[in-house]
Amino acid sequence: MLMTRLDRITSDPAVCHGQPTVRGLRYTVESLLELLSAGMSIDEVLEDYPDLERDDLLAALEFGALASGRRRVVPLGAA
């Protein structure tokens, strides 16, 4: 059975204009992926944003990987 963390990714029109976010915390998947792609490690991001969890960043990476593979990814409603 494949483990997924996508249940941490939500989309709510009232939060960040409906962009996919992590647990509705107003951290968009896009912004987290930008931090990681700029060279920050997961530990560095977690240090700078203590309300995030390691699984949140892994969920953002999973979401980005699926989206880049042209698979349709539909975030769940607000958490």
KEDREN-570934 format. One record per residue: x, y, z of N, C-alpha, C in turn; residue in three letters; residue number from 1. Coordinates in steps of 0.02 Angstrom, whole numbers. Layout:
// KEDREN-570934
+--------+--------+--------+--------+--------+--------+--------+--------+--------+-----+-----+
!    npx !    npy !    npz !   capx !   capy !   capz !    cpx !    cpy !    cpz !  aa !   i !
+--------+--------+--------+--------+--------+--------+--------+--------+--------+-----+-----+
!      X !      Y !      Z !      X !      Y !      Z !      X !      Y !      Z ! Ala ! NUM !
...
+--------+--------+--------+--------+--------+--------+--------+--------+--------+-----+-----+
***
This chain:
// KEDREN-570934
+--------+--------+--------+--------+--------+--------+--------+--------+--------+-----+-----+
!    npx !    npy !    npz !   capx !   capy !   capz !    cpx !    cpy !    cpz !  aa !   i !
+--------+--------+--------+--------+--------+--------+--------+--------+--------+-----+-----+
!     42 !    -59 !      0 !      0 !      0 !      0 !     44 !     62 !      0 ! Met !   1 !
!     31 !    108 !    -45 !     70 !    169 !    -52 !     49 !    220 !      0 ! Leu !   2 !
!     98 !    245 !     37 !     84 !    296 !     88 !     77 !    364 !     54 ! Met !   3 !
!     27 !    401 !     73 !     18 !    467 !     46 !      5 !    517 !    102 ! Thr !   4 !
!     26 !    577 !     91 !     16 !    630 !    141 !    -29 !    684 !    112 ! Arg !   5 !
!    -60 !    671 !     55 !   -100 !    721 !     20 !   -159 !    747 !     60 ! Leu !   6 !
!   -179 !    711 !    112 !   -235 !    735 !    153 !   -215 !    799 !    191 ! Asp !   7 !
!   -152 !    815 !    193 !   -128 !    877 !    225 !   -135 !    937 !    179 ! Arg !   8 !
!   -146 !    926 !    116 !   -153 !    980 !     67 !   -227 !    996 !     59 ! Ile !   9 !
!   -244 !   1060 !     70 !   -313 !   1081 !     65 !   -318 !   1141 !     18 ! Thr !  10 !
!   -378 !   1153 !     -4 !   -393 !   1211 !    -45 !   -459 !   1239 !    -23 ! Ser !  11 !
!   -459 !   1303 !     -5 !   -518 !   1337 !     19 !   -518 !   1407 !    -12 ! Asp !  12 !
!   -572 !   1425 !    -47 !   -574 !   1492 !    -78 !   -562 !   1549 !    -29 ! Pro !  13 !
!   -575 !   1539 !     35 !   -566 !   1591 !     85 !   -494 !   1594 !    112 ! Ala !  14 !
!   -452 !   1546 !     92 !   -382 !   1544 !    116 !   -336 !   1548 !     55 ! Val !  15 !
!   -297 !   1600 !     52 !   -247 !   1609 !     -2 !   -278 !   1602 !    -71 ! Cys !  16 !
!   -338 !   1630 !    -79 !   -373 !   1631 !   -143 !   -382 !   1562 !   -174 ! His !  17 !
!   -389 !   1512 !   -131 !   -402 !   1444 !   -155 !   -341 !   1406 !   -177 ! Gly !  18 !
!   -282 !   1435 !   -171 !   -221 !   1398 !   -189 !   -211 !   1340 !   -140 ! Gln !  19 !
!   -181 !   1286 !   -163 !   -168 !   1230 !   -118 !   -123 !   1252 !    -61 ! Pro !  20 !
!   -144 !   1237 !      0 !   -106 !   1254 !     60 !    -96 !   1192 !    103 ! Thr !  21 !
!    -53 !   1198 !    151 !    -40 !   1144 !    198 !    -84 !   1154 !    259 ! Val !  22 !
!   -129 !   1108 !    270 !   -175 !   1107 !    327 !   -210 !   1174 !    339 ! Arg !  23 !
!   -221 !   1212 !    286 !   -256 !   1275 !    292 !   -218 !   1328 !    331 ! Gly !  24 !
!   -153 !   1319 !    338 !   -112 !   1364 !    379 !    -89 !   1427 !    341 ! Leu !  25 !
!   -111 !   1437 !    281 !    -91 !   1494 !    240 !    -19 !   1488 !    214 ! Arg !  26 !
!      8 !   1428 !    216 !     71 !   1414 !    182 !     54 !   1378 !    118 ! Tyr !  27 !
!     64 !   1411 !     62 !     46 !   1379 !     -1 !     98 !   1326 !    -19 ! Thr !  28 !
!     75 !   1275 !    -54 !    121 !   1224 !    -80 !    174 !   1258 !   -121 ! Val !  29 !
!    154 !   1305 !   -162 !    202 !   1340 !   -206 !    258 !   1374 !   -166 ! Glu !  30 !
!    240 !   1409 !   -113 !    292 !   1444 !    -74 !    339 !   1396 !    -39 ! Ser !  31 !
!    312 !   1340 !    -15 !    355 !   1290 !     17 !    402 !   1257 !    -33 ! Leu !  32 !
!    376 !   1243 !    -92 !    419 !   1214 !   -144 !    473 !   1263 !   -165 ! Leu !  33 !
!    456 !   1327 !   -167 !    506 !   1378 !   -184 !    562 !   1380 !   -132 ! Glu !  34 !
!    545 !   1375 !    -68 !    596 !   1375 !    -15 !    642 !   1315 !    -24 ! Leu !  35 !
!    613 !   1257 !    -35 !    653 !   1196 !    -43 !    696 !   1199 !   -106 ! Leu !  36 !
!    667 !   1224 !   -161 !    705 !   1227 !   -223 !    760 !   1280 !   -221 ! Ser !  37 !
!    754 !   1328 !   -176 !    805 !   1379 !   -168 !    865 !   1353 !   -128 ! Ala !  38 !
!    858 !   1293 !   -101 !    913 !   1262 !    -66 !    904 !   1253 !      9 ! Gly !  39 !
!    848 !   1276 !     36 !    836 !   1264 !    107 !    823 !   1190 !    119 ! Met !  40 !
!    849 !   1165 !    174 !    835 !   1096 !    192 !    767 !   1094 !    227 ! Ser !  41 !
!    740 !   1034 !    233 !    678 !   1026 !    270 !    687 !   1051 !    341 ! Ile !  42 !
!    743 !   1034 !    372 !    755 !   1056 !    442 !    759 !   1132 !    447 ! Asp !  43 !
!    788 !   1165 !    397 !    792 !   1238 !    399 !    723 !   1270 !    393 ! Glu !  44 !
!    682 !   1243 !    350 !    614 !   1269 !    342 !    576 !   1259 !    407 ! Val !  45 !
!    582 !   1201 !    437 !    547 !   1187 !    500 !    571 !   1233 !    556 ! Leu !  46 !
!    634 !   1250 !    555 !    661 !   1296 !    605 !    633 !   1366 !    597 ! Glu !  47 !
!    625 !   1387 !    534 !    598 !   1454 !    520 !    522 !   1458 !    528 ! Asp !  48 !
!    488 !   1402 !    520 !    415 !   1400 !    523 !    394 !   1345 !    572 ! Tyr !  49 !
!    397 !   1359 !    637 !    386 !   1306 !    688 !    316 !   1276 !    688 ! Pro !  50 !
!    266 !   1308 !    656 !    200 !   1277 !    655 !    193 !   1225 !    600 ! Asp !  51 !
!    245 !   1218 !    558 !    245 !   1165 !    508 !    275 !   1102 !    536 ! Leu !  52 !
!    255 !   1046 !    506 !    282 !    980 !    525 !    317 !    950 !    465 ! Glu !  53 !
!    362 !    904 !    478 !    399 !    871 !    424 !    352 !    841 !    372 ! Arg !  54 !
!    298 !    809 !    394 !    251 !    780 !    347 !    216 !    832 !    304 ! Asp !  55 !
!    211 !    894 !    328 !    183 !    948 !    287 !    227 !    961 !    226 ! Asp !  56 !
!    292 !    964 !    238 !    338 !    976 !    182 !    341 !    917 !    135 ! Leu !  57 !
!    338 !    857 !    162 !    336 !    798 !    119 !    272 !    796 !     79 ! Leu !  58 !
!    217 !    819 !    108 !    154 !    822 !     71 !    159 !    873 !     14 ! Ala !  59 !
!    191 !    930 !     26 !    200 !    980 !    -27 !    243 !    952 !    -83 ! Ala !  60 !
!    295 !    915 !    -66 !    337 !    883 !   -117 !    297 !    831 !   -157 ! Leu !  61 !
!    257 !    792 !   -122 !    216 !    741 !   -156 !    167 !    775 !   -203 ! Glu !  62 !
!    134 !    827 !   -180 !     86 !    864 !   -221 !    121 !    892 !   -283 ! Phe !  63 !
!    179 !    923 !   -273 !    216 !    951 !   -329 !    237 !    898 !   -379 ! Gly !  64 !
!    259 !    841 !   -354 !    280 !    786 !   -399 !    221 !    761 !   -440 ! Ala !  65 !
!    164 !    753 !   -409 !    105 !    729 !   -446 !     82 !    781 !   -496 ! Leu !  66 !
!     83 !    844 !   -476 !     60 !    897 !   -521 !    107 !    904 !   -581 ! Ala !  67 !
!    172 !    895 !   -571 !    219 !    902 !   -626 !    214 !    844 !   -674 ! Ser !  68 !
!    188 !    788 !   -651 !    180 !    729 !   -694 !    115 !    731 !   -733 ! Gly !  69 !
!     82 !    788 !   -734 !     20 !    799 !   -770 !    -37 !    756 !   -745 ! Arg !  70 !
!    -31 !    733 !   -685 !    -87 !    699 !   -654 !   -129 !    752 !   -621 ! Arg !  71 !
!   -192 !    744 !   -625 !   -237 !    793 !   -593 !   -237 !    782 !   -518 ! Arg !  72 !
!   -223 !    835 !   -482 !   -222 !    831 !   -409 !   -274 !    880 !   -383 ! Val !  73 !
!   -322 !    854 !   -346 !   -376 !    895 !   -319 !   -370 !    895 !   -243 ! Val !  74 !
!   -350 !    952 !   -213 !   -344 !    955 !   -140 !   -412 !    945 !   -107 ! Pro !  75 !
!   -411 !    918 !    -47 !   -471 !    910 !     -8 !   -495 !    978 !     16 ! Leu !  76 !
!   -555 !    982 !     40 !   -582 !   1044 !     68 !   -543 !   1066 !    129 ! Gly !  77 !
!   -564 !   1120 !    158 !   -529 !   1148 !    216 !   -524 !   1097 !    272 ! Ala !  78 !
!   -468 !   1097 !    306 !   -456 !   1049 !    360 !   -493 !   1069 !    423 ! Ala !  79 !
+--------+--------+--------+--------+--------+--------+--------+--------+--------+-----+-----+
***
